[in-house]
Amino acid sequence: MTDKAAERSADVLLSDGTTVHVRQIQPEDGPAVVATHSRFSERTRYLRFFSPYPRIPERDLHRFVNVDHRDREAFVVEVGGRLVAIGRYDRLAPDAGDAEVAFVVEDAFQGRGIGPLLMEYLAAAARDAADEIDKAMADEAGLKEVFGTQWKTAKTRYAKAKAALQKAIKNSDKAIDTDYNRDDPQTNLGGWAYFPTQHMHIGGDVAEDLDHNGTVITLIHEACHLAHPDVDDHGYYATDGFFGMSEALKVNNAAHYEELPARSLGVSRFATKTFTPGTTASGTKETFEDEVRRAASEYLRKAWDAAVDAHAYLRNIAKQMEANPKSTAFAKSKTSVLEISNIEHLTIHWQQPSPITVTTLDLSLSEGVAHAMSWLQDHTGQQAVASSGDRQAAVSAVVDGVIADHGELTGDAGEDRKLVDWLLPT
């Protein structure tokens, strides 16, 4: 282990009294990873890989254990030299703020306190997040640069976000949940927060605090959703149109509350810039092309959000049926389930003599649809856009173009646009 890696390791005590060692993964961990994988139950393997995945191919193993500790990171948990848990993240692009995350615990060690242990790390990150919120509220010049005339409203929402975050951490057993054992699929969902219940769901990378700055910023983002019911997602950080968003919209956009903490932490993409509505980060006026890409990106973001919701809906039914084969969960939701199955080209509506359940294959296919929607949004910027013309037609052309670049979403190219529009009808 290198000196740098040793700095990111620690011996910790679980709630059941077991001492575990947490450290960064190393290339020589290959045999231990294979051995740990062999001890996973079929259910644990599926929840991690969304397929039976009985053994790790050599190519995958090499990638698992060779990371750069920046855009790709992984930690392992050991007990007496035996590897029992692995957590990792892979950024969607170099230096991107979003990452695909996975965390898996060997069956024998599930429920023994590894999750609560990670919550302790999360609590420490939350304290740092609260400190960053204090800095943002004290930065009047920065508030004006980002939120313009809405800076006082933004400052108030920062204060409420801090209070909501502190309350959530204090009541973390009820107010926060996460996917320590990968019960959530990799649909590029980093987390969510729901104002009416003051509940927060966070991804594995945040719970593990693998990227501390990213964890702090994510906690602030989600806490802002808990600060006021008007705070929503109208565009993620640095996506098309983010910089030039109107003041009325960005004061209600959670991602804009990331900017001042990002500046303080040295990870901002817009440091020292004044966010002027209708302009780009380079200072030029937004063009027709910019507006079209922004609209197409936002349309596909909402489609992704709907696809994630549909997948979560099916997954919840599948879990209820797995826990109790006599559950009426499927029967009560049959109409909606069959509609999703038909439009997403799942297999539920093909079941004979009649549909009775949501299978693991259906969950894998539904997860793929959600993941594809995220890909589509990320690639709108690569589409050619006319310099003028009908805006709605231009947006539709961008959506069609990025769908074509992705390839078949459903196995039927003619059905792909129908699927996207069904997820979010115009």
C-alpha positions, 0 to 999 in steps of 0.5 A: 500500500502506498503512503497516500493510500495508507492515509485513507485507511482506518480501523473502525469498530462496528456496532456489534463490536467487530473491528474492521479495516477500511482502505482504498482498493489495490491492484493486488486485491484481485484474488480477494475480490474474486473470493468475496464475490464467490461468497455472495448469495444469488440475491446479493449478486443480482442487487449489485450487478442486476444479472446472475453474474456467477463469476467475475470476468478477467477484464472486469476484475482488472478494472475493478481493482485498478482505479485512479482514486480521482475519477474512479475510486474504490474502498474495501472493508476487511475483517481479519484480513478477509475482504467483506465489503466493497464500495466504489464510484465511477464518474460519468466523465472526467471531473464530472459531478455525477458518478455511477456508484456501487456498494456491496456487503458480504451476506454474513456481514449485512446488518452488522453495523457497516451501514451505521458506521458509514452514517458516522462519516456522513454526519461528519460530512454534514457538519462540513456542509453546514459550515459551507452553507454558513460561508455562502450566507456570509458571502453577500457579493457571491450571492449577488453574483449567482442569484442577482436580485433574488440574493436575499431569498437565496440566503434565507433558503440556505439558512433553512437548508442548514436547519433541515440538514441538521435535523435530518442527520439528527434523525437519520434513522428515520429521515435518511436512507441509502442503498448500502447494499445496492438495493437501488440500480445504477440509473444515475440517480444520485439522491433525492429529497422530498419536502412534505416528509422532510426525507432524504435518500442518498447514493452510496458515494455520499454515504461512503464519503468517497469524494468529500467535496462531492459529498458536501455539495450533494448534501447541500443540494438535497437539503435545499429541496428540504428548505422550501417546496418551490425548490426543484430541479430545473437543470443540473449543475453546468448543464445546457442553459445553467449559467444563463437561467433567469433569476426567478428560475434559478432561485428555485433550482437546487443546483444553483445552491451548489455554486458558492460552496463549490467556489469555497471548496475550489471545485467551481466551474464558474469561479468569479463569474457573475451569472447573467440571465440570457448569457453563456459562461463565456459572456456571450448572449445565448443564441437560438441554438443554446436555447434549443439545446437547453430545452432538449436537455431539460425535456430529456432530464424530465424523461429520465426522472419519469423513467427512474420513477417507473423503475422504482415503482416496478422494483417496489412491487417486485420486492413486495412479491419476493417478501410475500408471494401471496402479496396483492401488490401486483394485482392492485397495480396490474393496469399500470404495470402492464402499461409500463411493460408495453411501452418499455418493451418488458416481458410482463405482458407476455406472461402466460397464461396471464401476467402475475409478477415483475421478474428480474429480467423486467427490472434489468430492462427497466433499469436500462431504459432509465440509464439510457434516458440519462445518456440521452440528456448528457449527449444533447450538446453534440447535436447540430442545431439550426441557427433559426427557425421554429423552436419546438421543431428544432427541439424535437429534431435534437431529441430525435438525433440523440435517440438515433445516436444512442441506438435502439432503446427498446429493441424497436427503433420505431418505438423509441421516440414514442417511449420518450414522449410517453415518459413525459408527454408534451 
